Amino acid sequence: MANGFEEKLAAQLEEKFPDDQARIAEVAQRVQKAREYDYTDHLGLDDVDSVVSGIETWSQGQGMSAGWNRWIGVGVPDTDTTHLTV
């Protein structure tokens, strides 16, 4: 992982989504990338607990990737966020 944030995020995602191990690094990288954009400031992506909670809430029991893709897609309306999905 590139930094402490991604490492902490990956560790918490592993706990919450044990069946999604293969995608954890990719999701953590996409979250890190999303943090670079001003249009995601309102999502609280600088707080690992907030990110994990958001992904878990939006996953609706369909896995980590689904949760992230829904959250970033719905959370940033009127903006093309396909480059941030997994």
Contacts in CASP RR format, 6 or more apart in sequence:
PFRMAT RR
TARGET T0000
AUTHOR 0000-0000-0000
METHOD contacts of the structure
MODEL  1
MANGFEEKLAAQLEEKFPDDQARIAEVAQRVQKAREYDYTDHLGLDDVDS
VVSGIETWSQGQGMSAGWNRWIGVGVPDTDTTHLTV
1 7 0 8 1.000
1 10 0 8 1.000
1 25 0 8 1.000
1 28 0 8 1.000
2 29 0 8 1.000
2 32 0 8 1.000
3 32 0 8 1.000
5 32 0 8 1.000
5 46 0 8 1.000
5 48 0 8 1.000
6 28 0 8 1.000
6 29 0 8 1.000
6 31 0 8 1.000
6 32 0 8 1.000
8 48 0 8 1.000
9 28 0 8 1.000
9 31 0 8 1.000
9 48 0 8 1.000
9 51 0 8 1.000
9 52 0 8 1.000
10 24 0 8 1.000
10 25 0 8 1.000
10 28 0 8 1.000
12 48 0 8 1.000
12 49 0 8 1.000
12 52 0 8 1.000
13 20 0 8 1.000
13 24 0 8 1.000
13 27 0 8 1.000
13 28 0 8 1.000
13 52 0 8 1.000
13 55 0 8 1.000
13 64 0 8 1.000
14 21 0 8 1.000
14 24 0 8 1.000
16 52 0 8 1.000
16 55 0 8 1.000
16 56 0 8 1.000
16 64 0 8 1.000
17 24 0 8 1.000
17 55 0 8 1.000
17 59 0 8 1.000
17 63 0 8 1.000
17 64 0 8 1.000
19 63 0 8 1.000
20 27 0 8 1.000
20 63 0 8 1.000
20 64 0 8 1.000
20 65 0 8 1.000
23 64 0 8 1.000
23 65 0 8 1.000
23 86 0 8 1.000
24 64 0 8 1.000
26 86 0 8 1.000
27 55 0 8 1.000
27 64 0 8 1.000
27 65 0 8 1.000
27 68 0 8 1.000
27 86 0 8 1.000
30 68 0 8 1.000
30 72 0 8 1.000
30 84 0 8 1.000
30 85 0 8 1.000
30 86 0 8 1.000
31 45 0 8 1.000
31 51 0 8 1.000
31 68 0 8 1.000
33 83 0 8 1.000
33 84 0 8 1.000
34 40 0 8 1.000
34 43 0 8 1.000
34 45 0 8 1.000
34 72 0 8 1.000
34 81 0 8 1.000
34 84 0 8 1.000
35 45 0 8 1.000
35 46 0 8 1.000
39 76 0 8 1.000
39 79 0 8 1.000
40 72 0 8 1.000
40 76 0 8 1.000
42 75 0 8 1.000
43 50 0 8 1.000
43 71 0 8 1.000
43 72 0 8 1.000
43 75 0 8 1.000
43 76 0 8 1.000
44 50 0 8 1.000
44 51 0 8 1.000
45 51 0 8 1.000
54 67 0 8 1.000
54 71 0 8 1.000
55 64 0 8 1.000
55 67 0 8 1.000
55 68 0 8 1.000
55 71 0 8 1.000
56 67 0 8 1.000
57 67 0 8 1.000
57 71 0 8 1.000
58 66 0 8 1.000
58 67 0 8 1.000
58 68 0 8 1.000
58 70 0 8 1.000
58 71 0 8 1.000
58 74 0 8 1.000
59 66 0 8 1.000
59 67 0 8 1.000
59 70 0 8 1.000
60 66 0 8 1.000
60 67 0 8 1.000
60 70 0 8 1.000
65 86 0 8 1.000
68 85 0 8 1.000
68 86 0 8 1.000
69 85 0 8 1.000
69 86 0 8 1.000
72 81 0 8 1.000
72 84 0 8 1.000
72 85 0 8 1.000
73 81 0 8 1.000
73 85 0 8 1.000
END
